[in-house]
C-alpha cells in the first residue's frame, strides 16, 4: 500500500476537525471530483426524464404524432441508460473515496500509536483506540463518500427549479423557497444531534475500555472473586451508553421523519398547484404529468441532501476525536543529534540510581519494591526521560530507532500476537537460532505438545497457552531479537524452581558475551548471575555476587523471603 504523509496537528491546516476533513479530501480529490461529476450527470439525466415524458404525451400521444412519440420515447430510454451508467460510476467513485479515507486515517492512527510508544497507554484509553480504529474511520469515509450524492442532489434541485421557473414562475418559486426552508428545519435538528453523538461517542469509548480491561484480566478476576463486581460496573456503564444511544435515536427519528414529511409537503403543494393550472387551462396534461414527475423526483435529492448533512455531522464528530489523538505528543522529543559511530558493547549507566551494567556480562538486579524494577527498566530502555548513558553517549542523544535496536526491555505485560508460532517467535532470525532459543527458554515441552509444533497457530493474545507457557514463549521471542542489551523483568516468575534453574543456565549460555540485565528476586537466577545489584528506594545500595550479598540482611530478607528483625 502506498504510504501517505501524516497530517501535522501543529499545522493550522490540520488542527481542527473541519480542516482535517478538507485535508483528507485533498488526497481524495480525483475520486471526489469523479464521484461528484458522475453524481451530477446521474441526477440531471433523472431530472430530465419527466420533461421527456411530458413532451411525449403532449406532442406524441395527444397530438397523435408517432414520430414525436418515438423521438421522445427514445429520449427517455437514452436518459435511463445515461442515468444507470452514471449511477454505477458514481457509486464506484464513492466507494473508492470511502475506503481511501478510511485506510489513510487508519495509517495515521497506527503511526501515531507507534510514535507515542510507551506513552500511549498513559495518554489514551484502550477503548478510545479501538473506537477510533473501527468506528471513526468508517464515519470519516462515509462523510467524504456522501459528497458525490450530496453535490448531485444540489444540482438536481437547481435543474428542476430552473425547469419549473421556465414553465411556471409560481411553481419554480415554490421550489426555490421550499428547499431552503426544509434545509433550515433540518439544520435545527443537526445541532442537538451533533452534541448527543459526541456524548455517545465518549461513553462508548469508556465502555469499550472497560470491556477490554475485563477480558484481559478475566483470569485474575475469577481468582479473586471479582467477576460480579466488575459485571455490575459494566452493566451500569452499558445502561448509561444505552440511554445516550436512545437520546441520539430520538433526534435521528425526528430527522428521519423530517426527511419524509418535508419533501412530501413540497410535493403536495407542487402537484396541487399543477392540477389547478391544468383545470384553469394554463397548463397541458403532459405538463401536469411532468410536474408530478418533478415533484416525486424532488423527494430523492432532498432525502440525499439531508442524509449528506447527517453523515457530515457524524464525520465531524469522528474527526474531532481523531485530531485530538493525532495532536498528542510523546513524553519527550527524539534527539536531533546525529549518533556517534558504533564502538561495540558499552556499559549502561543510570546516574540517578547509581546502577551500572557492565558490557558482556549477566547482571541481576534485586529490588526491594517491584515498582523500582519497573522504574529502572523504563529509564534504561528510554521509555521515560532520564540521564542514562550507553557508554559515553546519553540515551537522550540517540534516535529512538537506534535505542530500540540496541536495547530491548521485555516484561510480563508483553503480548503474543495471533498467527503461526514460528513467525511470531523467529522474527528475522534463522530456524536454527530459533531452536537454540527454545531450548534456552526451556520451552521445548510447549512446542512438542502442539499438534503442528512451531507451525501451530497462536490464538489472540496467546490465550491457548497458560501463563507460564506464555512467559517462556515471550522469553524465546526476546532472545531471538538478540539486542546488544537485553533487559528482562521477572522472566521466571510463573515457573517452578527446577525450570527456573534451567532457564537461568540456558539464557546465560546463549547470551554469553552479550549484555543481559535481569530484574528478579529469584535466588536461583541471582545465583547464576555474574554480578548482582541490590536496589532499595530506587538506589543501588549494595552489589557483588549472590553469595556475598546474602550477608546483607536487607538483601537476604528480599530474596529469601525472610522478615527483617
N, C-alpha and C positions, 0 to 999 in steps of 0.2 A: 504494500500500500504506500502511495506517495506520502511523503512527510511534509506537513504544512507548519509554518511558524506559529508559535503560540501567541495569543494576544498578550499585550503588556498592560496590566492594570494601572501602571504608572503613567501610561499614555492617556491623555484626556479622551482620545477616540475610543478607548476600550474600558472606560471607567464605569459607566452607567449601564443598566440593562438594555436601554434603547440603543445606545451606541454599540454595545456588543452585538445586538441583533443586526444592526446595519453593517458592522464589520464582518460578521459571519455571512451576511447576504452578499458582500462584495466578492467573496470567494466562490459564491454560487451564482454569480451574475449571468453566466451563459445559460445555465439551466433555468434560472429565474426569468430571464428575458424570453427564452423559448417557450416556457410554460405560459407566461402572460400573453405572448403573441398567439399561440395556439388557442388559449382560452378566449381571447377576443374574437378570433376567426370562428370558433365554435359557437359562441353566443350570438354573434352577428348573423351567421347563417341561420341559426334557430329563430332569431328575431324577424328575419325576412320571410319566413315560411307563412305566417298569417297574411302578409301582404300579397304573396303569390297566390294563396288560396282564394283570397278576396277577389283578386283580378280574374282568376279562373272562373269564379261564379258570375261576376258581372259581365265580363267580355266573352266568356265561353258558354256557360250554361244558360243564363238569362237572355243573352243576345243570340244564342244558337249559332255560335261561330266555332266550328270544330277545330279550325286551325289555331285560333286563340286558345281554345281549351287545351289542345296538345302542347302548345308553346308554354303556357303557364303550368300545366301539369308536369312537363319536363323540367321546368324551373324548380318545382317542389322536389322532384327526385334528385336533381343536382345539389340543391341546398341540403337535402338529407345526407347525401354522400359526403359532402364537404364537412357537415356537422359531425358525422360519425368519425371521419378520419382525423379531424382536428381534435375531437374529444379524446381519441386514443393517444395522440401525440402529446396532448396537454397532460394527461394522467401519467404518461411515461416521464415527462419532464418534471412533474410534481414529485413523483417517486424518487427520481434522481436527486432533487433538491432536498427532500426529507431525509433520505439515507445519508447523503453527503454531509448535511448539517449535523446529524446525529453522530456519525462516526468521527467527524472532525472534533466535535465537542468532547466525545469520549477520549480522543487522543489528548486533548488539552487537560482533561481531568486526570488521566493516567500519568502524564508527565509532571503535573503539579504534585500529585501524590508522591512520585519518585523524588521530586525536588525537595519536598518537605521532609522526607525521610523519617527519622525517629521522632520529629516534632509533630508528625501527622496525628497520632492518637491523642496527643496532648491538646491539639488545637481544634480537632473536628471529631464529632461523634461518629461511630461506625455507621449508624443508621443514615446519617447525612450523606456519606459517601455512597452507600447503597442506593438511596433515592436519587441522588444526582446522576449516578451511572445507569439507572434503569428508567426512572420516570421522567426526570427533567430533560434528558437528551431527546427523548421521544416527543415531548411537548415543544421543544425548540424546533425540531424537524417539521412537526405538523404546522407550526405557526408560519414557517417560511413556505412550506408547500401550499398553504392555503392562499398565498398571494396570487397564484395563477387563476384560481377560481374567483377570488375577490376582484381582481382587476377586470376579468371578463364580465363580472356582474355589473360593475360600474359602467363599462362601455355599453353593455346591453340596455341598461336603464336609459342612458343618454340617447342611444339609437332609437329606442321605442318612443321616448319623449319627442324626439325630432320628427319622427313619422306622424305622431299624433298631432303635434303642432302644425304640421303641413296640411293635415287633413281637417283638423278642427282645433282651433287655438284653445277653446274651452277645455277639451279633453286633455290636450297637452299640458295646460296649466294645472289641471288636477293632478297629473302625474308629477310634474315638477315641484308642486307644493307638498304633495303627499309623501314623496320619498324622503325629503329632509325631515319631515315631521316624524316619520317612523324611525329614522336613524336617531333622532333626538330622544325619542321614548326609549329605544333600546339602550342608548348610552347611559340613561339614568339607572338602568339595571346593571350595567357593567361595573360601575364603581363599587357598589357593595359586593358584587361577585368577586372582584379583584381582592378586596380585603379578606373575605371569608376563605378564598382559595389560599391566600398567603398563610392564614392561621391554620388551615387544614394541613398545608404542606409542612409547617413546622412541627405540628403534633404527630404527623406521620413519621417524620424523621426520628423523633424521640421514641415512638413506639417501636420502630424498626431497630433502633439501637438497643432497646431493652430486650427485644426478641433475640438479637444476636448474642447479647450477654448471657441470656438464659440458656440458649442452645449450647454455647461454647462451655458453659460452666455447669451443665446439667449433671454430670457425674459427681461433682463436688456438692451440688445442692442436694442430691439424693443421699450423699454420705452424711450430711449434717441435718437432714430432715427439713430443708428449707424450701422444698418444692411448692408447698401450699402458700407460703408467704409470698413468694415471687409470682405464683399464679394469680393470687389475689391482686397484687400490684398491676400485673399485666392486664387483668380483667378490667380494673378500674381505668387504666390508661386507654384501653381499647374502647371503653364506653365514651370517654371524652372525645376520642377520634370519631366515633360513630356520630356523636352529637354535632361535631364540627362538619362532618360529611352531610348530615341531614340539613344543616344550615346552608351549605353550598347548594344542595339539591333543591331547596326551596326557591332560591334565586334562579337556578338553572331552569326549574319548572316554569317560573314566570317568564323567563326569557324564551323558552320553547313555545309557550302559549302565545307570546307576542309575535313570534315568527309565523304562526299560523293565523292569528286574529288580524293583525295589521295588514298584511298583504291581502287577506280575504276581504277586509273592508274596502281597500282601494279597488280591488277587482269588482266588487259590488257596485261601487259608485261609477266606475268607468262603464260597466255593462248597462246600468240603469240610464245613464246619460245617452249612451249609444242607441239604446232602444227608443228613447224619447225622440232622438233626432230622426230615426227611421219613421216613427209614427207621424212626425210632422213633415216628412218629405225632404228633410235636409241631408239625408244620407241613404245610400242604397243598401240592399240586402247583403251584397258582397262585402261592403264596407263594415256592416254590422258584424258579420262573421269574422272579419279581420280584426275588428276592435275587440271582440270577445277573445280571439286568439291572443291578442296582445295582453289583455287583462289576465288571462290564465298564465301566459308566459311570464309575466312580471313576478308571479309568485316564486318561481325558481331563483332568479337573480337576487331578489330581496332576501330569500332564505339563505342563499350563499353569502350575501353581504353580512348578515347577522352572524352566520357561522364563522366567517373570517374574523369578525370582531371578537367573538368568544375565543377562538384559537389564539389570536394575538394577545389577548388578556392572559391566557394560560402560559403562553410563551414568555411574556414579560415577567410573570412570577417566577418561572423556571430560570430565566436569565438573571434575575436578581440573586437567586441562590448560587448560581454558578459563578457569577462575577465576584460575589463575596468570597467564595472558596479560592478562586484564582488570584485574589488580591492578597492572600496570606503569604507570609514570607518565612523562610527558615529562621531558626533561633539565632543563627549567626551567618554572616555573609561569607561565601567562599573567598579564598585568598586570590588576589590578582598577581601575586609574586610568582615568577617562574621558579619551579622547584630545582634544587641543586641536583647535579648528576648523581645517580645511584652509586653509592660507595660500598655496597654489601651490607651484611647484617649489622645493626646498630642497637645500642641499648635504648629501652623505652623508659622514660623517667617522668614521674609526676611530682614536681616540686611541692605542691600543696600538701601531699600526704607523706612525702619522703620515700615513696615506693620507687625502686629502681629495678628494672627487669633486665638481667644480663642477656646478651645475644647468644643464641645457640644452646640455651640451657632449658631444662624443665623446671620452672619455678611454680611453687604453690603458695597461695595466699589464704590464710585462715583469718576470717573476720569475726569479731565478737558479735556483730549485728549483720544480718543479711542485707540490710539497707546499705551498709558500707560497701559491700561487694558490688551491688548494682550501681552505686555512685562512682566507684573507682573504674568499673568496666566502661561506663558511659564516658568518663574523662579520657581513658586510654584509647578508646575507639573513636574519639572526636564526635560523640553524639551530643555532647554538651560542650560549651566553650570552656577552655582551660589553658593552662600554661604547659601542658605535656609536650615533651620533646622526643623526637626519634633521632638519636644521635645528637648532632648539634643543631638540628632543624626543628623549630617549633611546629607542631601539627597545624597550627593556625596559618602557617605559611605554605602548606601543601594543599593542592587542589583535592576536593572530595574524592574524585576517581582514584587518585594516587593513594590516598589513605585507605580506601576500601580494597584496593589491590594488595596493599602491603599488610594491613591489619584487619583481622576478622574477629568479631565478637559473636559468640554463639551461646545462647541461653535456652532455658526450657520453655520460653514463650514462642520460640520459632515454630513455624508450621510446616507440615508436609503437604505438598500440593498433589492434586489428583493427576493420575497418569501412570505410565509404566514406571515401575520402581527403579529400573536400571537408569532410565533417563533422569529421574528425579535425583538420584544419588551421584551419578557419574559426572555430570556437568561436562566439562571439556576434557576430562581425563580419559585414560585408556581403561579397557576392561581388566587388564592385569593389575593396574593400580587400584581399581575398584575392589578386586578380590582381596588385595592386601589390606585395604581399609576396612572391609567387612570383618576380616579376622582380627584386626587390631581393636575394633569396637566390640568384639565378642558378639557379633550379630549373625554368625553363620547359622545358628539354630533357627533364627527367624526366616532366613532365606530358604533353608531346606524344608521348612514347614509349609511353604507356599506351593500351591499346585504347579505354577509355572516358574518358580524361583524368582530370579531378578527380573524376569519378563512379566511377572504378575502385576496387576493394576493396584495402585494406591487409590483408595476412595477419598472423598472430600475430607480435608483436614486430617487424613490418616486415621479415620475412625475405625478402620478394620484392624488396627493394631492397638495393643494395650499401652498404658502409659510408659512402662519400662521398655517396651519394644520401640515405641516412638523415640524415646530418648536415645537409644543406641543407634537408630537409623539417622537421627539428626547428627549424631557424632560422626557417622560414616560420611555424611554429606560435608561436614565441616573439614574432615581430614582430606577429602578429595579436593577441596578448594586449594589446599597446600599453600597458605599465605606465608609471608615472611614471619609474621607474628600471629599466633593463634591464641585467642583468649576464650577460655571455656568457663562457664558459670555453673557450678554444681552438676557436672556431666554424668555423675553416677548416683544421684540421689534416689533413683527409683529402682535400683537393682540390689541384689543381695551381696554380701561381703565377698563371697567367692568370685562372682562375676566382676565385682569392683576391682579385685586384685588383678584379674586377667586383663581388664580394660586398662588399668594403670600401667601394667607391663607392656601391653600392645601399643598404646599411644606413645609411651616413652621410646620404644624401639623404632616405630615408624617415623617419629618426629626427631630422631637423633640428628643433632647438628642444626636444628631449626629452633626458633624461639617459641616456647609453649608456656603459657601462663594459665593456671587453673585456680579459680576461686572455689575452695572447698573446705569442709571441716572433717572430712573423712580421714581417719588415721591411716587407712590403707593407702590412699592416694598420697597423703602427705609424706608417708614413709618412703614412697617411690621417687619423690621429687629430688632434684639436685640441690635445690635451695628452697627454704620456707621462710615466709614473712608473716608475722602476726600483726594484724591491724586492729586497733581499738580507738573508737572515737574518730574514725576517718584518718588516723595517723598510724604510720608504721612504727610500732613501739619495740619490736624485737625481731631478730632474724637469725638464721642458722640452719642446721639440719633438724629434722623432726625429733631425733633423739635428744639433741642438745636443748631444744625448746621445751621439752617435757618437764624440765626442771623449773620452768616458769609456771607458777600456779595459775596465772591468768590464762595462759595458753592451754594448759592441761585441763582447766575447767571447761573450755570450749570444745576441744577435740575429743576429750574423754568423757564428756557429759557429767563432770563432777561439780559439786557445789563448792564454791569458794568459802573459806572459813571467815 
